[in-house]
Amino acid sequence: MELSDYFSRIFPSTAGQMYYPNRKNSGIFVSFCFIEAGSNYFSHKPSDRLKSDDVPLERKLYDGSRKMSQDLKDSFRTFNADGLCTYFEKIIDKSKYDDVMLAFAIPPTEEKNPQALRRALADQFKEFIDSDKEDAADIVAMQYQQYLAEKEPEPSSYHHVTSLYPDDTVYIKPDHQRSYSGFMYEKLTVTWKFSNLGKQTWRGRKLYLSNHAEIRPQAASNYVDIPETPPNTGVEISTVIELRPFEGRTTCHWIMVDSDNNDCYQGSRMFDIDIDVKFKRKNSQERR
């Protein structure tokens, strides 16, 4: 796929009222795709009242007379998929997602999922940056199918709790194990399985054992790192808990915190782990 093909499949479905002065402009569209995705090649700001004369190179990228050159690729220190997805959410006419899907050969009978489509479009743009040629493989339809397959089947299982950040949603997976049991002095590996189904990318987050000073079981660390997790992505993390000489049931109260140690979901118990500690009696042969 050529970069010009990519832009020309999306631009006709953008909303005219999002441009100044309510007039669609392919060069402006191209410019902000680069900027929102993390490029420093163009320096326009969203508040700039741009016209066609302000975006000559961008218009050439749109019509194909200029290609995805190495200097354009090098203008991305990091690729901001979230920024590009947010721009697509703003600029694509909400009534025309079907047209974008068809333009990228996604069958009209396929399930409609605008968020999955925006993510697939962002993946395609990154494919141009990562390619060692001026063009790139056409991966939108394939990525769209992948994101549909990753979608959690039970939206009712989301944990609707008070979130520190807007549009931040956790889904605890059905195979997540909340209760464990073991004998004194044993070490248990506990695992959390959950997904980010909000619109916030999790960065610098951790699970924190908030009641560690009040309970007998001792975790290898009171913090468990959560890898950077974009929306619609699953997480599986583990830690080891040592069972101290205390018999009975204990709840280990884990919370998700951000990089500043703020509780991301105030009052939630969704990450708690219950541990039933038992005394292991020696048999007659062991006592000899």
C-alpha positions as MATLAB code, in Angstrom:
seq = 'MELSDYFSRIFPSTAGQMYYPNRKNSGIFVSFCFIEAGSNYFSHKPSDRLKSDDVPLERKLYDGSRKMSQDLKDSFRTFNADGLCTYFEKIIDKSKYDDVMLAFAIPPTEEKNPQALRRALADQFKEFIDSDKEDAADIVAMQYQQYLAEKEPEPSSYHHVTSLYPDDTVYIKPDHQRSYSGFMYEKLTVTWKFSNLGKQTWRGRKLYLSNHAEIRPQAASNYVDIPETPPNTGVEISTVIELRPFEGRTTCHWIMVDSDNNDCYQGSRMFDIDIDVKFKRKNSQERR';
ca = [
       0.000    0.000    0.000;
       1.190    3.523   -0.789;
       0.912    6.232    1.843;
      -1.303    8.221   -0.522;
      -3.682    5.226   -0.752;
      -3.913    5.137    3.023;
      -4.835    8.789    3.351;
      -7.237    8.756    0.406;
      -9.200    5.876    1.936;
      -9.800    7.822    5.153;
      -9.996   11.494    4.159;
     -13.332   11.364    2.236;
     -15.010   10.130    5.441;
     -13.721   12.960    7.626;
     -16.081   15.610    9.017;
     -15.990   18.962    7.224;
     -16.863   20.933   10.352;
     -13.586   19.843   11.929;
     -11.609   21.971    9.451;
     -11.245   25.741    9.132;
     -13.398   27.331    7.819;
     -15.664   24.234    7.747;
     -13.940   23.186    4.529;
     -12.209   19.824    4.185;
      -8.540   19.976    3.265;
      -6.466   16.893    2.504;
      -3.147   18.582    3.350;
      -4.342   19.628    6.790;
      -5.605   16.119    7.423;
      -2.229   14.618    6.482;
      -0.354   17.173    8.583;
      -2.217   16.354   11.782;
      -2.017   12.612   11.197;
       1.767   13.030   11.362;
       1.710   15.437   14.297;
      -0.719   13.449   16.456;
       1.202   10.237   15.741;
       4.372   11.768   17.194;
       6.214   13.349   14.243;
       8.086   16.629   14.732;
       8.425   17.238   10.986;
       5.431   19.589   10.865;
       4.924   22.294   13.492;
       1.257   23.234   13.097;
      -0.985   23.548   16.131;
      -4.653   22.532   16.366;
      -5.575   26.189   16.890;
      -3.852   27.273   13.644;
      -6.262   28.385   10.928;
      -4.573   26.569    8.076;
      -5.326   26.782    4.384;
      -4.029   24.825    1.400;
      -1.060   27.155    0.881;
       0.135   26.315    4.412;
       0.469   22.594    3.723;
       2.188   22.121    0.326;
       4.259   19.047    1.262;
       1.308   17.433    2.988;
      -0.799   17.827   -0.151;
       1.941   16.115   -2.151;
       1.972   13.239    0.325;
      -1.763   12.949   -0.188;
      -1.667   12.905   -3.998;
       1.361   10.592   -4.109;
       3.848   12.974   -5.706;
       5.900   12.694   -2.500;
       6.542    9.418   -0.701;
       7.229    8.282    2.838;
      10.893    9.294    2.817;
      13.467    8.392    5.441;
      13.554   11.907    6.874;
       9.804   11.685    7.496;
      10.254    8.321    9.212;
      13.106    9.700   11.320;
      10.852   12.513   12.555;
       9.147   10.003   14.876;
      11.135    9.598   18.079;
       8.274    7.484   19.413;
       5.037    6.509   17.763;
       1.960    7.835   19.577;
      -0.778    5.346   18.667;
      -3.127    6.807   21.275;
      -2.697   10.305   19.864;
      -3.447    9.153   16.337;
      -6.488    7.142   17.481;
      -7.803   10.181   19.350;
      -7.365   12.303   16.224;
      -9.220    9.741   14.125;
     -12.015    9.686   16.683;
     -12.348   13.452   16.330;
     -11.892   13.801   12.581;
     -13.775   10.793   11.125;
     -17.488   11.399   10.641;
     -19.263    9.042   13.029;
     -21.795    8.131   10.329;
     -19.073    7.103    7.869;
     -17.133    4.385    9.667;
     -18.765    1.861    7.333;
     -17.231    3.697    4.368;
     -13.761    3.534    5.923;
     -14.182   -0.172    6.610;
     -15.160   -0.821    2.995;
     -12.233    1.275    1.748;
      -9.880   -1.093    3.596;
     -11.659   -4.242    2.359;
     -13.401   -5.041    5.641;
     -16.672   -6.804    4.679;
     -19.905   -4.883    5.386;
     -21.226   -7.940    7.222;
     -18.389   -7.718    9.743;
     -19.090   -6.507   13.264;
     -18.857   -2.708   13.582;
     -16.312   -1.575   16.154;
     -15.018    2.000   15.653;
     -12.368    1.674   18.360;
     -10.937   -1.476   16.770;
     -10.933    0.261   13.389;
      -9.072    3.295   14.716;
      -6.455    1.059   16.307;
      -6.041   -0.891   13.063;
      -5.595    2.381   11.158;
      -2.927    3.463   13.643;
      -1.140    0.135   13.194;
      -1.133    0.679    9.436;
       0.420    4.123    9.788;
       3.170    2.673   11.982;
       3.723    0.023    9.324;
       4.765    2.799    6.912;
       7.239    4.124    9.471;
       8.740    0.700   10.183;
       8.916   -0.397    6.540;
      12.307   -0.363    4.848;
      10.551    0.799    1.667;
       8.352    3.763    0.774;
       5.248    1.567    0.790;
       4.021   -1.015    3.293;
       1.905   -4.163    3.568;
      -1.851   -3.563    3.787;
      -2.651   -4.793    7.320;
      -5.798   -2.885    8.333;
      -8.318   -5.692    7.741;
      -6.060   -8.237    9.438;
      -5.478   -6.009   12.476;
      -9.184   -5.221   12.706;
     -10.009   -8.920   12.896;
      -7.364   -9.373   15.575;
      -8.783   -6.589   17.726;
     -12.271   -8.017   17.361;
     -10.972  -11.395   18.531;
      -9.329   -9.785   21.567;
     -12.503   -7.996   22.606;
     -13.885   -9.271   25.875;
     -17.221  -11.072   25.393;
     -18.971   -9.915   28.562;
     -19.125   -6.119   28.877;
     -21.358   -6.636   31.913;
     -18.299   -8.038   33.696;
     -16.512   -4.684   33.628;
     -15.798   -3.370   37.095;
     -17.700   -0.091   37.220;
     -15.874    1.584   40.082;
     -14.893    5.140   40.816;
     -11.895    5.842   38.587;
      -9.221    8.417   39.261;
      -8.883    8.944   35.514;
     -11.759    9.470   33.050;
     -12.759    6.596   30.759;
     -10.591    4.157   32.704;
     -12.151    0.691   32.933;
     -10.903   -2.666   34.229;
     -12.239   -6.065   33.252;
     -11.373   -9.021   35.494;
     -11.149  -12.129   33.341;
     -13.329  -15.164   34.129;
     -10.312  -17.427   34.700;
      -8.795  -15.049   37.253;
      -8.257  -16.923   40.523;
      -9.136  -14.941   43.633;
      -8.779  -17.612   46.365;
      -5.714  -19.692   47.235;
      -4.826  -22.133   50.003;
      -1.608  -23.559   51.349;
       0.330  -24.693   54.398;
       2.444  -22.595   56.742;
       5.905  -21.713   55.415;
       4.928  -22.558   51.841;
       5.364  -20.094   49.005;
       2.406  -19.473   46.698;
       2.525  -17.934   43.260;
      -0.567  -15.784   42.787;
      -1.603  -14.443   39.390;
      -3.913  -11.656   38.275;
      -5.659  -11.750   34.885;
      -7.413   -8.609   33.769;
      -7.811   -6.256   30.803;
      -7.746   -2.548   30.085;
     -11.120   -1.848   28.470;
     -11.104    1.912   28.969;
      -9.612    4.649   26.830;
      -6.557    5.339   28.985;
      -3.211    3.687   28.295;
      -1.807    2.414   31.582;
       1.738    3.649   32.109;
       3.778    3.339   35.287;
       1.025    1.468   37.108;
       1.487   -1.185   39.760;
      -0.491   -3.397   42.086;
       0.237   -2.426   45.698;
      -0.388   -4.603   48.763;
      -1.961   -1.839   50.834;
      -2.498   -3.848   54.035;
       0.930   -5.513   54.093;
       1.666   -4.198   57.611;
      -1.498   -5.790   59.017;
      -1.350   -9.343   57.633;
       0.865  -12.390   58.192;
       1.438  -13.575   54.582;
       4.398  -11.723   53.100;
       4.731  -10.865   49.408;
       8.098  -10.991   47.677;
       7.445   -7.302   46.981;
       4.599   -5.069   48.042;
       4.538   -3.672   44.495;
       3.960   -5.644   41.285;
       4.722   -3.777   38.057;
       2.019   -3.641   35.374;
       3.492   -3.366   31.870;
       2.431   -0.481   29.642;
      -1.061   -1.485   28.573;
      -3.047    0.255   25.810;
      -6.856   -0.023   25.636;
      -8.366   -3.407   24.761;
      -5.270   -5.251   25.935;
      -5.019   -8.040   28.482;
      -2.576   -8.287   31.396;
      -1.256  -11.281   33.324;
       1.108  -10.607   36.219;
       2.251  -12.698   39.179;
       4.043  -12.494   42.507;
       5.142  -14.934   45.221;
       3.584  -14.850   48.689;
       5.230  -16.597   51.640;
       2.836  -18.110   54.172;
       3.978  -17.284   57.698;
       3.224  -19.391   60.838;
      -0.378  -18.312   61.204;
      -3.428  -20.471   60.613;
      -6.598  -19.063   59.140;
      -8.011  -17.028   56.281;
      -6.452  -13.729   55.211;
      -7.432  -11.165   52.597;
      -4.511   -9.481   50.880;
      -5.859   -6.092   49.762;
      -4.162   -5.149   46.518;
      -4.937   -1.892   44.719;
      -3.820   -0.465   41.394;
      -1.765    2.703   41.822;
      -0.298    5.143   39.314;
       3.315    6.348   39.157;
       2.591    8.788   42.012;
       1.116    6.037   44.194;
      -2.456    7.308   43.796;
      -5.223    4.708   44.055;
      -6.636    4.442   40.514;
      -9.935    2.857   41.602;
     -10.881    4.199   45.019;
     -12.653    1.708   47.261;
     -12.326   -1.209   44.861;
     -11.655   -4.747   46.082;
     -11.303   -6.255   42.609;
      -7.603   -7.145   42.974;
      -7.917   -8.698   46.453;
      -6.495  -12.178   47.000;
      -7.898  -14.477   49.705;
      -5.485  -17.002   51.223;
      -6.473  -19.880   53.519;
      -3.390  -20.924   55.530;
      -3.421  -24.378   57.145;
      -1.193  -26.128   59.652;
       0.501  -29.162   58.135;
       0.675  -31.986   60.662;
       3.547  -34.428   60.370;
       2.751  -38.084   59.838;
       4.230  -40.825   62.013;
       7.164  -41.477   59.669;
       8.108  -37.808   59.571;
       8.112  -37.663   63.387;
      10.710  -40.430   63.682;
];
